[in-house]
């Protein structure tokens, strides 16, 4: 990754040609912030740099002033340091040393590591250079389910000449993956399908001819399927029922998803009066009729776009389909539930809670778990749309809507009502409380469903 460079002139309360060994008298000049941005060419491009300055790492508490955004500071005085951290700097004599501080801001999980790798000056001594680095968790790595503020600080000998400029370089790198590399998904040979499966939850994923299957799609769908299975098992157990549904699995133990590449491009399906219906009609036509019978099938399709703050060409629904055999049901589910440029389903179950507490704007407006319409955070988006997929699966199990506020506190929690939006609370204390549940009435109906065992 190319390092970004920013140049910020130092504030001089005395003449910049004053004795550089003299301490600055104005406390306001003891603190300088290094903000990131593209400042164009380095002021001293082409000139050799001086040697790196020796760094002494400082073990500092999580700073309360850092906030959510990245912060880079050059601290040149004891008074400022004490005001920021509430104590004197350990082993730092500010008549001889300065301190560089970097905070990566608030992160949704552990596993992030901030560092200051280098501090050095240009050959002329006019520019002080600081290099910061943020190491992010590797894919599939287990991390703590709590907000963290990765930060670092170092002390170094103040340059012999007070520099005129500060230059900050930053690099973000990912730690190595902790899971095996994701498989490459290709269209399934429809002549090879097993047609003797009954009383299981199956899946078909459909993408138009001009949309490739997204990276780690199979692993993400498998993780969703097991999350769904575990949710129903746990929610039924809350009502004293030891059951769930059975997944249709392949020889490797993962959800046996059928992948279908459409006969037309995205624009063709989106131009139809009912784009989801057109996708489903093609799936039903191309798969053998026996594939759908006496099972619950999730028909997943990837047609969505975002217009303004609204998702278009997508939606979801579910229902029983008794004309295809006892207990048969289906779900028509848009792939938008997997996220819009961010993930809603973690490959590692230990990381799922972190995804339900993601900060940042999801880019769309919808009802959240508190029944307020407006911008969703990414965590609220995950809670709402993954919850919606589980809600539609409930309809495929012949469950009816239940819009009941069980305890009269103004909060619906039933999966089959608006409570599906509060799913994240089951996985992260920092998400909705109380969280999505089934309730006695819905649990009893599910206990009687043919597909649940």
C-alpha positions, 0 to 999 in steps of 0.5 A: 500500500502506498503511504499517504503523506501530510505536511503540517507546519509547526507553530513557532511562538518564538522565532524559528531561528531561536536556540533550538535547545531552549524549551518553548515557553507557550504551552499551546506550542507544546502539542502538534497534531499530524493529520492524514491527507494527500499533501502532494510532493514531499517538500524535500523530495529527492534529498537524503534522510537522516538516520532513524531516532532511537525509540523508547516505547511507552506503556500508556492507558487507553486515552479518553481524549482519543475518540472514535477517529484516528489521532496522531500527536507530537507532544513536546512539553510536560504540562500538555502531556499531563493534561492529556494523560492525567500523569507525568510521562514515565521516563521522559525528560521533556528538556531532552525528549519528545513523545509521539502518540498514535491512536487508531480510534475505536474498533469494534473488536480486539485483534487490532494492533497500533504501532509507531515504527519509525521517527526520523528527520530529513537530511537538512533537519527541516522535516520530522517524519513519523511512520505509524502502522495499524495491523488488522485482524486476519480473516477467520481469527478469533478476537475479543467481542469488545470495543478497543482503542489500539494506540501506541506512544514512543519517546525519542531524543528531540532533534538538535534543530527544531524542524519546520515541518511534520510529515506523517506516513501511515500503513494499514496491513492485515494479519495472516488469515487464521482459516483455510483459503475460501473456495472458488464458487462455480455453477453447479452441475444441475444433473448431479443433484440429490433428489432423495432428500426430505425434511431438510433445509436446502439452498439455491443461490442465483446470480445474473450472468454478469455478476460473479459469485462473491469471494467467500460466498460458500463459507459465508452461506454455510456460516449463516445456515449454522447461525440459523440452526443454532438460533432456532435451537437456542430460542426453542430451548428457552421455551423448554424444547430441545429441537431445531431443523436439519441442514442439507449438507455435502460430503465435507459437512458444509451446507450443500448450496446449489449455485446457478448463473442466470440466463440473462444479465442484471439489467434484464431481471431488473427490467421485469415487473417482478425482479425477484419473481423472475429470478425465482421462476428461473430457478424453479424451471431449471431445477428438477421438481423433485429437488423442492419437494418435502423440504424447505428451500431457501432461494437466494438471489443477487439482484440488488442495487442501492439508490440513494438510501434505498435497496432496490430490486430485492426483498424477501418472503417465505411461506409453506408450500404444501402442494409440493409435499408434507411440510414443504416450504420456501424462502425467497431471500435477496443476497443483500442480507449478506451486507453492502460492502461490509459483512453481516455474517462472520466466518468464525462464530466467535466474531459474530457478536462484533459484526452486530455491534459494527459502527459506521453508516450502512448506507441505507435507511430502515426501521431499527430494533427500536422501531425508529426509521432512519439511517442504520449503522452497519451493526443495526443493518446486520441485526435487521437483515440477518434477522429478516432471513430467519423470520422468513425461514419461520414462515417456511416452517408454517409460522404465522406473524405474532405482533405481541409486546409480551411484557408491555414495555413497548418492545416487540421481541418475537421473531415472527413480529418486528422483534426479528430486528433485535437479533444482534442482542443474542450475540453481543451485549452491546446490541439490542436488549432484550433480544429476539426470541420465539415466545411460548406461542411461536415455540409451540407452533414450531414444535409441532412443525413437520420439519423440526426434529 
